[in-house]
Amino acid sequence: MLMPGQFPEEHPWQADPSPPPAEHDIRIATAVAQRLSSDWTTRRQQIVVSVQNRVVVLTGIVADPETRQVAGEIAWDTDDVFDVCNALRLSRPRR
C-alpha cells in the first residue's frame, strides 16, 4: 500500500519509449529531405525542409507547379508526418 506522497517505483509517464519531440522531428526532416533529393522531379530544386511537432514546412523555389505538388506529396507520404505546409514558390520565368 502506498502512503500519501509515495509513488510506485515505475511511473507510467516515464515508461514512454518514444523519442523526444525534437529528435523525432529531426528524423522526419531527414527522411523527407532524403526522399526529395532522390526523386527525379525534386532533386535539383531549392527546397528547404523544416519540421516542428511533426508538421513539415517546405520552403524555397521550384521550377513549376508540378514539382511543387510532387514535393508536397513526398512530404505527406513520409512516416509520422502529421501535416504539411507547402510554402514553395515558383521561380519566375526568365525574360
Salt bridges, closest charged atoms under 4 A:
GLU23 OE2 - ARG27 NH2 2.93
ASP77 OD2 - ARG35 NH2 3.22
ASP80 OD2 - HIS24 NE2 3.32
